[in-house]
Amino acid sequence: MEPLGIHHVSINVADAEVSRRFYLDVLGGVERIDRPAFSFGGAWIDFGGQQLHLIEGELPANKGQHFAIRVADLGATVDELRGKGLKVRDPQPVGANLQTFVLDPDGNLVEIHEARQPV
């Protein structure tokens, strides 16, 4: 196997429309139109060529699982998110990079990550 990258990550959400609006309006994703008509609610959101699939269903216990969205300037992103009313901790170093975390409307943990080293 020769992985080319991660195509998508899926998370469970209680209300697909509420989560869809959060990931589009607050975190800047772009909606994918080609989602099939599944028997459950959801949405496909694009973040720079990788997708987040929202699946309406039972929420798992929060045990630290998360995914990360990479940004160019974490400081500016934190300021923007705070301006939208989100509680966001100050960026913290992780190796040579920076990270912070936010919660989506269902309590899913989302890392916001600035990679200062080549990916």
C-alpha positions as semicolon CSV with decimal commas, in nm:
position;residue;x (nm);y (nm);z (nm)
1;M;0,000;0,000;0,000
2;E;0,122;0,348;-0,087
3;P;-0,100;0,607;0,085
4;L;-0,148;0,930;-0,106
5;G;-0,313;1,115;0,183
6;I;-0,628;1,117;0,389
7;H;-0,940;1,153;0,176
8;H;-1,188;1,220;0,456
9;V;-1,263;1,193;0,824
10;S;-1,617;1,138;0,950
11;I;-1,768;1,248;1,279
12;N;-2,109;1,197;1,432
13;V;-2,325;1,502;1,498
14;A;-2,667;1,540;1,658
15;D;-2,807;1,790;1,406
16;A;-2,644;1,787;1,064
17;E;-2,774;2,132;0,968
18;V;-2,645;2,301;1,286
19;S;-2,305;2,135;1,240
20;R;-2,301;2,209;0,868
21;R;-2,349;2,580;0,936
22;F;-2,072;2,575;1,199
23;Y;-1,817;2,408;0,973
24;L;-1,907;2,635;0,679
25;D;-1,972;2,972;0,846
26;V;-1,736;2,955;1,144
27;L;-1,450;2,729;1,036
28;G;-1,450;2,825;0,666
29;G;-1,514;2,491;0,497
30;V;-1,672;2,458;0,153
31;E;-1,971;2,229;0,103
32;R;-1,938;1,926;-0,123
33;I;-2,245;1,895;-0,346
34;D;-2,196;1,532;-0,454
35;R;-2,308;1,364;-0,128
36;P;-2,536;1,070;-0,208
37;A;-2,892;1,065;-0,071
38;F;-2,818;0,842;0,228
39;S;-3,094;0,735;0,469
40;F;-2,944;0,957;0,742
41;G;-2,868;1,327;0,761
42;G;-2,524;1,462;0,700
43;A;-2,300;1,681;0,491
44;W;-1,962;1,666;0,320
45;I;-1,739;1,965;0,386
46;D;-1,411;2,036;0,204
47;F;-1,109;2,175;0,388
48;G;-0,830;2,239;0,139
49;G;-0,874;1,918;-0,058
50;Q;-0,954;1,686;0,233
51;Q;-1,309;1,623;0,342
52;L;-1,498;1,616;0,669
53;H;-1,809;1,400;0,655
54;L;-2,079;1,487;0,906
55;I;-2,299;1,192;0,998
56;E;-2,619;1,249;1,191
57;G;-2,625;0,987;1,463
58;E;-2,543;0,896;1,820
59;L;-2,253;1,094;1,963
60;P;-1,957;0,896;2,100
61;A;-1,806;0,966;2,440
62;N;-1,539;1,235;2,424
63;K;-1,211;1,060;2,500
64;G;-0,979;1,304;2,330
65;Q;-1,044;1,196;1,971
66;H;-1,011;1,485;1,729
67;F;-0,903;1,591;1,384
68;A;-0,696;1,894;1,287
69;I;-0,750;2,174;1,039
70;R;-0,424;2,328;0,917
71;V;-0,408;2,707;0,882
72;A;-0,135;2,945;0,767
73;D;-0,154;3,186;1,063
74;L;-0,290;3,048;1,389
75;G;-0,275;3,382;1,572
76;A;-0,495;3,552;1,311
77;T;-0,726;3,248;1,308
78;V;-0,768;3,259;1,687
79;D;-0,853;3,630;1,666
80;E;-1,108;3,561;1,391
81;L;-1,272;3,275;1,583
82;R;-1,289;3,481;1,901
83;G;-1,452;3,756;1,696
84;K;-1,720;3,502;1,602
85;G;-1,784;3,430;1,971
86;L;-1,588;3,105;2,010
87;K;-1,392;3,027;2,322
88;V;-1,042;2,958;2,196
89;R;-0,728;2,908;2,403
90;D;-0,411;3,089;2,312
91;P;-0,193;2,894;2,064
92;Q;0,046;2,649;2,229
93;P;0,367;2,507;2,082
94;V;0,378;2,144;1,982
95;G;0,732;2,084;1,863
96;A;0,807;2,362;1,614
97;N;0,436;2,403;1,532
98;L;0,142;2,572;1,704
99;Q;-0,199;2,436;1,799
100;T;-0,520;2,521;1,976
101;F;-0,855;2,349;2,010
102;V;-1,222;2,443;1,971
103;L;-1,542;2,249;2,029
104;D;-1,809;2,215;1,763
105;P;-2,179;2,244;1,858
106;D;-2,183;1,876;1,966
107;G;-1,865;1,890;2,172
108;N;-1,645;1,729;1,906
109;L;-1,286;1,844;1,959
110;V;-1,129;2,021;1,660
111;E;-0,761;2,109;1,657
112;I;-0,653;2,418;1,467
113;H;-0,290;2,369;1,365
114;E;-0,018;2,589;1,218
115;A;0,262;2,380;1,067
116;R;0,581;2,581;1,081
117;Q;0,786;2,297;0,935
118;P;0,730;2,153;0,588
119;V;0,453;1,897;0,585
